[in-house]
Amino acid sequence: MYCQRLAVPLSHIDSAAKYIGAEAATVGVAGSGAGIGNVFSALVICYARNPSLKQQLFSYAILGCALPEAMGLLCLTMGFMILFAR
């Protein structure tokens, strides 16, 4: 079956849309990296200001790192699902 206007098979249009959708879904991985960098830069600044809170600050940083990491993995999973699901 062909698209009337473009004279291109619909399978090519579907595969192009699949690649574009997968790329759009994985953009969140870059945001995940930026979020993790922001959390650890704040950890360094807070540790420099008050070294006696090292253990408490580090546990908060690990908890703060978990959410961006989970969102990055979710975006990557959605990208793979768009590419390889039927």
C-alpha positions as CSV (number, residue, x, y, z in Angstrom):
1,M,0.0,0.0,0.0
2,Y,1.3,3.4,-0.9
3,C,0.7,6.9,0.5
4,Q,-1.2,8.9,-2.2
5,R,0.7,12.2,-1.8
6,L,4.3,11.0,-1.4
7,A,4.3,7.7,-3.4
8,V,6.3,6.1,-0.5
9,P,5.3,2.7,0.9
10,L,3.6,3.1,4.3
11,S,6.0,0.6,5.9
12,H,8.8,3.2,5.3
13,I,6.7,5.9,6.9
14,D,5.9,3.7,9.9
15,S,9.5,2.7,10.5
16,A,10.6,6.4,10.2
17,A,8.0,7.3,12.8
18,K,9.2,4.5,15.0
19,Y,12.8,5.8,15.0
20,I,11.7,9.3,15.6
21,G,9.5,8.2,18.5
22,A,12.3,6.2,20.0
23,E,14.7,9.1,19.8
24,A,12.2,11.4,21.4
25,A,11.7,8.9,24.3
26,T,15.4,8.6,25.0
27,V,16.0,12.4,25.2
28,G,15.3,12.1,28.9
29,V,18.5,10.1,29.4
30,A,20.4,13.4,28.9
31,G,18.3,15.1,31.6
32,S,19.0,12.2,33.9
33,G,22.8,12.8,33.5
34,A,22.3,16.5,34.2
35,G,20.2,15.8,37.3
36,I,22.8,13.4,38.7
37,G,25.5,15.9,38.1
38,N,23.5,18.6,39.8
39,V,22.9,16.4,42.9
40,F,26.6,15.6,43.3
41,S,27.8,19.2,42.7
42,A,25.4,20.3,45.5
43,L,26.9,17.5,47.7
44,V,30.4,18.9,47.1
45,I,29.4,22.4,47.9
46,C,27.5,21.3,51.1
47,Y,30.4,19.2,52.2
48,A,32.8,22.1,51.7
49,R,30.6,24.3,53.9
50,N,30.0,21.7,56.7
51,P,32.3,18.7,56.8
52,S,30.8,17.3,60.0
53,L,27.6,16.3,58.2
54,K,29.4,14.0,55.7
55,Q,27.4,10.8,56.3
56,Q,24.0,12.5,56.4
57,L,24.7,14.6,53.2
58,F,26.0,11.5,51.4
59,S,22.8,9.5,52.2
60,Y,20.7,12.4,51.0
61,A,22.7,12.6,47.8
62,I,22.2,8.8,47.1
63,L,18.5,9.2,47.6
64,G,18.5,12.3,45.4
65,C,20.4,10.4,42.8
66,A,17.9,7.5,42.7
67,L,15.0,9.5,41.1
68,P,16.9,10.9,38.1
69,E,18.5,7.5,37.5
70,A,15.1,5.8,37.6
71,M,13.7,8.4,35.2
72,G,16.6,7.9,32.8
73,L,16.1,4.1,32.8
74,L,12.4,4.6,32.3
75,C,13.1,6.7,29.2
76,L,15.5,4.2,27.9
77,T,13.0,1.4,28.4
78,M,10.3,3.3,26.6
79,G,12.6,3.9,23.7
80,F,13.4,0.2,23.4
81,M,9.7,-0.7,23.7
82,I,8.9,1.7,20.8
83,L,11.6,0.2,18.7
84,F,11.1,-3.5,19.3
85,A,7.4,-3.9,20.2
86,R,5.1,-4.9,17.4
